[in-house]
Amino acid sequence: MVQKTYYPKGSEMPASEWLLVDASGQSLGRLATQIATYLIGKHKPTFTPGVDLGDHVVVINCEKFSFTQKRLDNKMYHHHTGYPGGLKTATLQEMLDKHPDRVITKAVWGMLPHNKYGRHLMTKLRVYVGNEHPHAAQNPKPVA
């Protein structure tokens, strides 16, 4: 006998929670995988692929990751403006100096599906420099 795949109905969908992640002193890749898991909803027992059961994630202290000096100098971020010769390149150190929130955003985006579903999941990620965030009304639960 083949068991049917569980598909949650509208009334069975749990409300999405708000989670607070402190990035200070953590490794970028390990934290990004944890955040991607929370966004997709794989940490929940009712997980179903393609169904949005994930939670909202608020990341604070995004500038306080731990990196080796070699990683700060050698890791490169590339993007293209769309114009001829418009390839822009920046090191990890330059990204942390100018836009530290984009480092975690790009790392999490690399671990999500690159389609409409993944773009929807990225709207549930909020990354902030420093210890303050404007989502206190949602009562985000700290993640250990």
Residue pairs with C-beta under 8 A, 6 or more apart in sequence:
5 48
6 46
6 48
7 48
7 51
8 46
8 48
8 51
8 53
12 46
13 51
13 53
14 44
14 46
14 53
16 53
16 54
16 55
16 56
16 124
17 55
17 56
17 141
18 55
18 56
18 57
18 58
18 135
18 138
18 139
18 140
18 141
19 38
19 55
19 56
19 57
19 58
19 140
19 141
19 142
19 143
20 58
20 60
20 133
20 140
20 141
20 142
20 143
21 31
21 34
21 35
21 57
21 58
21 59
21 60
21 143
22 60
22 61
22 142
23 31
23 59
23 60
23 61
23 62
23 64
23 65
23 104
24 61
24 64
24 65
25 64
25 65
25 66
26 65
26 66
27 65
27 66
28 65
28 67
28 103
28 104
28 107
29 107
31 65
31 104
31 107
32 104
32 107
32 108
32 110
32 111
33 111
34 143
35 57
35 59
35 104
35 108
35 125
36 108
36 111
36 112
37 43
38 54
38 55
38 57
38 143
39 54
39 55
39 57
39 108
39 112
39 121
39 122
39 124
39 125
40 47
40 54
40 112
40 121
41 47
41 51
41 52
41 53
41 54
41 55
44 53
46 53
47 53
50 117
52 117
52 120
52 121
54 121
54 124
55 124
56 124
56 125
56 126
56 138
56 140
57 124
57 125
57 126
58 126
58 128
58 133
58 135
58 140
59 104
59 125
59 126
59 127
59 128
60 128
60 130
60 131
60 132
60 133
61 129
61 130
61 131
62 100
62 101
62 103
62 104
62 127
62 128
62 129
63 96
63 100
63 129
63 130
65 96
65 103
65 104
67 92
71 92
72 91
72 92
72 93
72 96
73 91
73 92
73 93
74 91
75 91
75 92
76 89
76 90
76 91
76 92
77 89
77 90
77 91
77 92
77 95
77 106
78 87
78 88
78 89
79 87
79 88
80 86
80 87
80 88
81 87
81 88
90 98
92 103
95 102
95 103
96 103
100 129
101 127
101 128
101 129
104 127
105 122
105 125
105 127
108 122
108 125
109 118
109 122
112 118
112 121
112 122
113 121
126 133
126 135
133 140
